[in-house]
Amino acid sequence: MTLLSSVVPEPDLSKLVVFNVTSNSLSLSWNARDQAFDHFVVEVIEAEPGSRKIEHTVSGDQRSVVIPRLKGATRYELTLYGSSGSQHTPPLTTVATTGIVFPIDLGSYLHMV
């Protein structure tokens, strides 16, 4: 009896992670093989129906991006594609909710200092 072993190759694009979430920004990171992509496209869409899509293009040698100018306490769908020439990977998608914006009463704050 002969046993054959095979190694399952690591996908070209994997492990989309959201971190450093604030009230107006968030960061994304991912894994990709070195020199596998010309660039990455990150699509950011508010979860509300009819919301516009914002696209960020990131260099192929980067593995993270900060997404600024988001609304507080808002759920976003984040989709990442790797692109090489005219070819795109299947998307990686995740969701994240930005933090709550708390108004600051400067008078009370300055009184405490």
Backbone as a ProteinNet text record, in pm:
[ID]
protein_1_A
[PRIMARY]
MTLLSSVVPEPDLSKLVVFNVTSNSLSLSWNARDQAFDHFVVEVIEAEPGSRKIEHTVSGDQRSVVIPRLKGATRYELTLYGSSGSQHTPPLTTVATTGIVFPIDLGSYLHMV
[TERTIARY]
84.4	0	89.9	60.6	137.7	54.1	110.1	40.4	94.7	6.2	44.8	9.5	100.5	69.7	65.1	-18.6	-25.9	-29	24.7	25.9	-73.9	-165.7	-264.2	-198.1	-188.2	-121.3	-200.4	-128	-188.3	-259.8	-382	-450.2	-370.1	-389.7	-317.7	-351.9	-474.6	-523	-603.9	-571.7	-641.9	-635.7	-712.2	-707.8	-728.3	-843.2	-880	-919.1	-848.5	-868.2	-891.4	-989.5	-1016.8	-954.7	-885.7	-827.4	-822.4	-787.1	-779.6	-904.3	-1019.9	-1146.5	-1169.7	-1196.2	-1229.5	-1367.3	-1405.9	-1535.6	-1536.1	-1418.5	-1417.3	-1316.9	-1258.9	-1165.6	-1152.5	-1091.6	-1057.3	-939.7	-873.7	-761.2	-792.5	-740.3	-754.9	-616.3	-601.6	-479.2	-519.7	-427.3	-453	-320.9	-330.8	-214.1	-221.5	-106.4	-96	46.6	60.5	194.9	272.6	402.2	487.8	483.6	474.8	477.3	366.5	257	146.7	50.9	51.3	-48.4	13.8	-44.6	-5.7	-60.7	-185.9	-250.1	-368	-421.3	-540.3	-647.6	-772.6	-885.6	-966.3	-990.6	-1074.2	-1202.1	-1315.3	-1445.3	-1506.6	-1557.1	-1618.6	-1761.1	-1859	-1999.3	-2070.1	-2141.8	-2225.9	-2333.7	-2374.6	-2473.7	-2613.8	-2636.6	-2768.4	-2795.4	-2918.1	-2951.9	-2932.9	-2882.8	-2863.8	-2736.4	-2654.2	-2529.6	-2430.2	-2346.1	-2247.9	-2127.7	-2062.3	-1942.8	-1820	-1725.2	-1598	-1490.5	-1406	-1296.8	-1162.1	-1076.1	-938.4	-848.1	-753	-655.3	-525	-469.2	-350.8	-243.2	-120.2	-6.9	2.5	49.5	61.1	159.5	247	341.5	291.8	176.4	119.6	32.9	21.3	-63.7	-158.7	-170.6	-266.4	-299.6	-411.8	-454.9	-542.4	-535.5	-624.3	-735.3	-858.7	-974.2	-1023.9	-1000.7	-1039.4	-1177.9	-1218.7	-1339.4	-1466.9	-1483.3	-1604	-1697.5	-1823.5	-1921.4	-1918.7	-1936.1	-1938.3	-2060.9	-2045.7	-2153.5	-2223.6	-2146.1	-2200.9	-2140.5	-2224.8	-2179.5	-2135.6	-2019	-1962.9	-1933.9	-1955.1	-1910.9	-1781.6	-1679.4	-1547	-1509.4	-1475.5	-1442.4	-1304.8	-1222.8	-1085.9	-1069.3	-1008.9	-971.9	-823.4	-756.2	-621.1	-630.6	-546.1	-553.4	-414.4	-409	-285.3	-323.1	-280.8	-325.6	-475.5	-546.7	-692.8	-760.1	-681.4	-733.6	-756.8	-869.3	-902	-925.3	-886.6	-913.6	-1061	-1109.8	-1240.8	-1231.9	-1340.7	-1335.2	-1324.5	-1260	-1265.8	-1352.7	-1450.2	-1543.3	-1556.2	-1568.2	-1593.7	-1680.5	-1731	-1807.6	-1744.4	-1763.3	-1713.3	-1803.6	-1811.9	-1890.3	-1797.1	-1802	-1718.9	-1770.6	-1683.8	-1717.7	-1817.2	-1868.9	-1965.3	-1889.8	-1945.9	-1888.2	-1954.8	-1875.1	-1927.6	-1899.7	-2004.2	-1978.3	-1903.8	-1813.8	-1735.3	-1783.8	-1814.1	-1849.9	-1718.5	-1663.7	-1532.8	-1532.8	-1643.2	-1650.3	-1626.8	-1691.4	-1673.6	-1533.7	-1484	-1351.9	-1245.2	-1252	-1152.5	-1160.6	-1280	-1297.5	-1228.4	-1221.5	-1160.3	-1007.7	-953	-807.7	-739.6
-116.6	0	124.2	216.2	338.8	454.6	533.3	651	773.7	852.7	977.4	1091.6	1180.2	1296.3	1418.4	1508.4	1632.1	1749.6	1856.6	1979.2	2073.9	2120.5	2216.7	2353.3	2418.5	2548.9	2654.4	2745.6	2859.2	2944.9	2992	3077	3205	3261.5	3384.2	3499.8	3502.5	3611.6	3551.1	3587.9	3526.9	3616.1	3577.1	3633.7	3785.5	3829.5	3971	4000.4	4095.2	4126.6	4276.3	4310.6	4449.5	4475.6	4590.4	4626.1	4777.8	4826.7	4971.1	5046	4997.9	5062	5181.9	5298.5	5419.2	5467.1	5585	5639.1	5687	5709.5	5760.9	5691.8	5580.4	5508.4	5363.9	5283.4	5146.7	5103.7	4998.6	4945.2	4803.3	4766	4630.7	4573.5	4443.9	4375.1	4243.5	4186.6	4062.2	3993.8	3867.4	3790.8	3772.9	3779.3	3754.4	3711	3628	3587	3707.7	3710.1	3819.2	3827.2	3946.9	3977.4	3907.5	3872	3804.4	3902.9	4029.9	4125.1	4259.2	4323.4	4460.1	4558.4	4535.1	4620.9	4547.1	4607.5	4557.5	4664.7	4621.4	4714.4	4682.5	4785.1	4772	4851	4782.5	4847.7	4863.3	4983.2	5013.9	5059.1	4988.2	5020.9	5025.4	5135.3	5141	5035.1	4977.5	4870.6	4920.4	5050.8	5104.9	5090.1	5051	5040.4	5174.8	5168.8	5289.6	5366.5	5315.6	5384.2	5371.8	5473.2	5470	5384.5	5334.1	5251.8	5341.7	5325.8	5397.2	5293.2	5320.3	5228.3	5290.3	5209.2	5247.9	5151	5203.6	5120.1	5124.7	5006.3	4992.4	4919.8	4962.8	4902.2	4751.7	4675.2	4530.5	4483.1	4571.8	4529.5	4561.1	4626.3	4656.5	4541	4527.6	4424.1	4481.2	4614.5	4677.7	4816.4	4869.9	5003.4	5061.1	5192.7	5264.7	5325.6	5303.8	5360.9	5478.3	5602.7	5721.3	5774.5	5879.7	5956.4	5871.4	5785.9	5706	5770.7	5732.2	5783.2	5697.2	5761.1	5689.6	5602	5494.2	5401.3	5352.7	5321.7	5279.9	5146.6	5057.6	4925.9	4937.2	4880.7	4882.8	4741.2	4718.3	4595.1	4628.1	4548.5	4572.8	4453.7	4481.7	4376.7	4404.1	4301.3	4311.9	4220.5	4275	4197.9	4216.7	4113.1	4126.2	4136.9	4218.1	4239.8	4229.5	4155.8	4143.4	4147.7	4253.7	4273.7	4294.5	4217.4	4228.9	4120.3	4042.2	3934.1	3981.6	3938.3	3970.8	3841.8	3841.2	3725.5	3724.6	3610.9	3612.5	3706	3770.9	3869.1	3803.8	3877.4	3848.5	3958.5	3921.5	4020.2	4004.3	4117.5	4118.3	4239.3	4246.4	4362.8	4418.5	4548	4614	4732.4	4766.8	4882.4	4980.3	5104.8	5208.2	5239.2	5300.5	5331.7	5446	5461.8	5567.3	5697.1	5805.3	5937.7	5994.6	6025.9	6084.8	6234.4	6316.2	6460.5	6492.6	6587.6	6626.7	6762.4	6770.6	6896.9	6959.9	7048.8	7106.5	7182.7	7246.3	7318.4	7226.5	7112.5	7016	6957.6	6929.8	6872.4	6969.1	7094	7192.4	7217.6	7205.7	7223.6	7113.1	6993.4	6878.6	6886	6955.1	6956.9	7047.3
0	0	0	-87.3	-97.6	-47.4	41.5	92.4	21.7	-26.2	-89.9	3.6	19.6	102	11	46.2	-31.6	64.7	19.6	98.8	36.3	117.6	68.8	71.3	-45.2	-47.2	29.2	88.3	157.6	53.3	81.3	-16	-41.8	-160.2	-195.4	-101.8	-53.6	30.6	144	269.1	382.6	506.1	607.4	742.8	747.5	701.7	711.4	855.9	918.8	1060.8	1078	1162.4	1197.8	1334.5	1349.1	1478.8	1491.5	1609.9	1638.1	1593.5	1636.9	1601.4	1693	1632.3	1708.7	1663.8	1708.4	1667.6	1523.5	1464	1326.1	1233.8	1278	1191	1237.9	1152.5	1188.6	1101.9	1145	1069.9	1026.9	910.3	857.3	831.2	852	810.9	745.9	667.5	597.5	567	528.6	485	334.5	270.1	126.2	96.5	-5.4	-45.8	-96	-69.8	-117.6	-269	-320.2	-462.9	-541.4	-474.6	-543.2	-610.4	-564.6	-613.5	-649.5	-750.4	-787.1	-684.9	-643.4	-544.5	-481.4	-377	-309.1	-316.7	-319.6	-316.4	-191.3	-110.2	8.4	-17.9	-12.7	-26.8	111.3	139.1	267.8	239.7	297.9	275.1	409.7	434.8	554.2	541.8	653.5	651.9	617.1	620.7	587.5	438.4	400.6	258.2	187	65.7	-13.2	17.7	106.2	140.9	26.2	13.2	-94.7	-56.1	-159.1	-140.2	-154.4	-62.4	-69.7	-98.9	-197	-229.6	-195	-137	-108.1	-184.1	-259.3	-328.2	-249.3	-225.2	-142.1	-223.3	-211	-280.8	-251.7	-348.6	-335.2	-230.6	-182.7	-78.4	62.4	74.6	206.6	254.1	385.2	444	548.5	550.2	640.7	587.9	636.7	597.4	708.8	725.7	816.9	731.3	771.3	701.3	785.7	740.1	818.6	777.9	846.4	814.2	811.9	912.9	926.6	1028.1	1025.1	1121.4	1247.1	1362.2	1488.8	1503.5	1580	1610.8	1484.3	1382.1	1253.5	1212.6	1163.8	1117.6	971.5	941.7	806.7	759.2	630.4	566.5	492.3	515.6	458.6	371.5	246.8	151.7	93.1	86.9	35.1	-85.3	-191.7	-310.5	-336.1	-378.9	-430.5	-581.6	-643.2	-786.9	-848.9	-959	-1034.5	-1182.2	-1250.8	-1388.4	-1389	-1468.4	-1472.3	-1388	-1315.5	-1232.6	-1089.4	-1030	-891.1	-813.6	-688.3	-603.2	-564.9	-518.1	-453.4	-332.3	-296.5	-186.8	-49.3	40.8	184.3	243.6	325.7	379.6	530	597.9	741.5	772.8	893.7	937.6	1064.4	1083.8	1204.6	1234.7	1360.7	1404.8	1473.3	1427.6	1488.9	1629	1708.8	1847.3	1858.4	1976.2	2006.9	2033	1982	2005.8	2130.4	2232.6	2355.4	2354.3	2366.9	2374	2503.7	2497	2614.2	2661.4	2789.4	2851.4	2898.1	2817	2848.9	2980.7	3014.7	3141.3	3259.3	3261.2	3369.2	3365.1	3247.2	3233.4	3286	3247.1	3290.7	3440.6	3495.5	3639	3717	3658.4	3724.9	3722.1	3624.7	3607.6	3702.4
[MASK]
+++++++++++++++++++++++++++++++++++++++++++++++++++++++++++++++++++++++++++++++++++++++++++++++++++++++++++++++++

